[in-house]
Amino acid sequence: GKQHCRNNDQETNGKKLTSSLSDFSDPVYKEIAITNGYINRMSRDELRSKLAEFKLETRGVKDVLKKRLKNYYKKQKLMQKEPINGDSYYDYICVVDFEATCEEGNPPEFVHEIIEFPVVLVNTHTLEIEDTFQQYVKPEINPKLSAFCISLTGITQDIVDKADTFPQVLQKVIEWMRQRELGTKYSYSMLTDGSWDMSKFLNIQCRISRIKYPSFAKRWINIRKSYGNFYKVPRNQTKLTIMLEKLGMNYDGRPHSGLDDSKNIARIAIRMLQDGCELRVNERMHAGQLMTVSSSAPLEGAPAPQMPRFRN
């Protein structure tokens, strides 16, 4: 009943096309197509009225409202046809948005170190933020924060001076995740706003701290890709504030606070799940390199978190 958020559109080889035509030969898909045609001709007010009738969210730009209504009808039609297996998706999504040391203009030789490690736990069954984690981190290479970094993030020198080192904080993150039985009793996936949190910040930080890259963070959902593909908008329309605005939401909290950013990203993820999007892993790290994960890959959760070994 949920639509996958494709991370590329180049999967339509001959074999795939033939199989999908036979899959969609059922009359229910003709009904869905006719309904989609009606929805495409509706005004924004008509869309909002119909969404309100079904007690669905009425905020958002017209294209978002159309997508929401189409997915609602599609889900209803397919549920009549066959029951949906509720065990085929992640139980939880862990939203992470690091804050790192920075300088104005970010000179290319500057080494970014993580100074805030937040995690926001989204329950995909209740569609609510169930819990949060936040710890500040003491940087090693550039222990003194720039005035620009303090102004941008709101993280003061006093805060990082008192904080634990990155390996100590990572150990606390892992204990927190274990207590919530992620990867053991419950399936889960990591989610970020873009590629940089994992492929750049975490990757660099692990080298600085002389530890291996943690296995639980090797695959994740890049919500920018998912949002762009699901709502059919260009990549330059997937910045955090723009995504919120298009969904009819305002930013809550302080921009560039890692925890507040993570909570707002979680709100977008929840709205996308409500709109019928099945957020799937679409990026991964392999041999230190960022790679794309095909949307046709099997849905699998992240492993139970373990503290990575220290490098020699």
N, C-alpha and C positions, 0 to 999 in steps of 0.2 A: 504493500500500500504506500510505501514511502518512495520518493524518487531519489535516486543517487545523485550526488553532486559531482558531475563529471569533471575530471581535471584535464582532460583533453578531448577533442572531438575527432580524433583521427583513428577511430577504432572500427570504422565501417568498411572492412574488407569484404570481399564477396561472400565468404562463408558466414560472417556475422550478420550481414544483411539478409541472407536467405533464412537463417534461423529466426531472426527477429520478425520477419514477415509471417512466418508460420505461428510464432508466439502470439502475434497480434491479430490473428484471423478471427478470434472469438467476437461475436456480435457486441459484447460489452464495450470493446474498444471503439466500435463505430459510434455507440451512444456517447462515449467520453469525447470523441472528436467533434460530434455535433454540439455537445454542451460547450466545449471550448470555443467553438465558433460564436455561439450566443454571448459568451463572456467577453470575447474580444470586441464585440460591438456595444458593450455596456458603457455608460458614462461613469465617472468617478463616484457620483452621488448614488447611482444605481448599484454599483459594486458595494459601496459602504452599507447601503440599506439591506442588501442581500446577506452580507457578512454579519450584520447585526442580527438578522433573522435567525442565523445559525449560531448566535452567541460567539462569533469569532472576532478577533482583533480588527478594528476598523481604521487603525492608523497606518500611514505609509503612503508612498507615491502610487500613482495609478498602476504601474507595471507590477509592483509588489502586491497590490490588492488583487489584481487579476490572477497572479500566480497562486496566491493564498486560496482563492475561491476555486480555481481549477483543481488544485490538489485536494481540497475538501471533497469535491464531487467525485474525483477519481478514487479516493480512498473509500468513500461510501459505496461506490459501484463494485469495487474489487472485494470489499468486505462481504457484500451480498453473495459474491461468487464463491469465495473460499475464505475460511478464517485465517487470520494472520498469526504466524508463530511469534509470540512475544519474546522468545529467548534468542532471537537471531541478531541482536544488536548490543552494543556496549551498555553496561549498566551505568557506568559513570564516564564523565569527561573531565579531565584535569586541565584547567586553563592556566597557562603560565605566561607572564609578561615581565621579563627581567628589566631592571634598571642597571645601567653600567656607568663607569667613570667616562667622562667625556670632556672635551675642550671645545671652545667656540670654533666653528669651521671644521672640526674633527680632522686635523692633519693626518695624512695617510700613515705616518709612522707611529701614531699614537696607539697604545695597546689598551683596549677596553677590558675592564675587570668588572665582574658582577658585584653590585653593592646592595641589591635588594632581590630576594628570592620569594615571590608570592605564588601560591597555588589556590585556585578557586575550584571547588568540587561541585560539579553539576550532576544531579541525579536525572538520568534521561527518562525515567519512568514517571516521576512527579513533575519534571520540568521546573525544578527549583534549585537554587544554590543551597546546598546542604551544609557546607562547611568551608572554612578558609584557613590558610596557613600563611604566615609572613615572618620572615627573618631578614635583618640587615646583615651585610657581609663586610668584613674588613679587607680593603685592598692591600696587596703586597708591593706591586711594582711602583704605583703612584699613590702612596698612602694619603697624600694631601689632595683633597678635592679642589677642583678649580671653582672659582666664583660662578662661572657659567653653569657648571654641573649642579651646584647647590641651588642656584636660582631655578634651574629647569626641573629638578626632581623634588626639591624641598627636603632632600636628605642633607643633614648638617655634618660638619666634621666631627662633632661630639658623638653623633649617632654611630658613625663607622668606627671611630676609635674604640668604642665600647663593644663593638660587635665581634662575633666569632669569625674565624677564617672560613673560607669556602668549604673545605672538606668537612669541617665540623657542622656547618649549616646543612650540607647535603645529607649527612648522616641523620640529622633531625627530620629533614624532608622524608627520607626513606622510612624512618620509624613512624612518622605521621601517616604515611600511605599504608604501611603494613598494619597499623592499628585499625584502619578502615577496610582491611582485607582486600585491597585492590590487587588483582592478578592472582588471587587464590580463590576466595568465595565469589568475588565480583569481577566481571570483565571491565576493562577501561581503556581509554586512549588519551594521549596528551593532545592539547590543542593550543596553537599559538596564532598571533596576529602577524602573519608573514613568515619568512624563512629564517630571519636573522637570529631569533632567540636561541634556536638549537644549533643551526649550522655555523653561526659566527660566535655569539657570546658564550654559549656553553662549551663549544668546541675549543675556543681560545682559553677559557677559564680552566678547563681540565688540563691543558698543557702547562699553564702557569702553576697550577696546584700539583702538578706531577701525578695526576691520577688518570686512569683509563676513562674513556667516555662511557657514561652509564647506559646499560642495555635498555632500560625502560624508556629512555628518551631518544632511541634510534629511529623511531617512526612516530609521525604525528599528523594531525589535521592542520593544514594551513587554511584558516578560515577565510582569508582574502580570496584564495583560489575557489573555495567552495561557494562563497557568496557570489563571486563574479559569474561562475558557471550556472548556479541555480537561478539567479534573478536575471541572467543574460545581460550583464553590464560589463563595460570595459574595465581593465585592470586599474586604470587611473581613478575609477569611481569606488575603490575598495579601501580607502583610508578609514580609520576607526570612526572619526567624526562624521564622515559622509555616509557610511553604512548605517550609523545610528539615525541620522537625519532622514535617510530614504525610508527607514522603517518607522518613522514617526516618533522617534525617541530622542531625549536630550541626554547629554553626558552627565553622569552623576559623579560628584567628587572632584578631585584635583587631577587635571591632566598631568601625565608623566609621574604620577605615583604608581608604582608597579601594582599594588593591590587594587587601587581604584581602576586602573586600566584593565586589569584582569577581570574585575567584576563587570565592567561595561562590555568586554568581549564576550563574557558568559551570557549577558543579556541578549546579545546578538545571536549567539549559538542557540539559546532557548527559543527565541522567536523563529529562527530558521527551522528548528525541529517542529515547532507548532505549525509552521507553514508546509510541512510535509517533506522536508529535506532530510535525507539520511546522511548525516555528516560522516565521512569516511576518511581514513588515513590516505593522504595524497602526496606526502613527502617522507624521505628517509635519509639517514646518513649511512654511507657505505665507504669504508676505507678512507674516512675523513672527508668525503665529498658529498655534496648535496645531490640527491637524485629524486626523480618523480616516481610516484607509485601509481600504476594504472588503476582506474576505477573498476576494472573487471577483475582485479586481484581479490582473492578470498578475504572476507572480513575477519580479521583476527585481532584480539586484544593485546595490549602490551604485557610483557612478562611481569611476574612479581618483582618489585624493586629490591635490588641488592646493592650494597656499597661496592663501587668498583675498586679494583686493586690499584695500589700505588705503582707508578712507573719506576723502572730502575734508573 
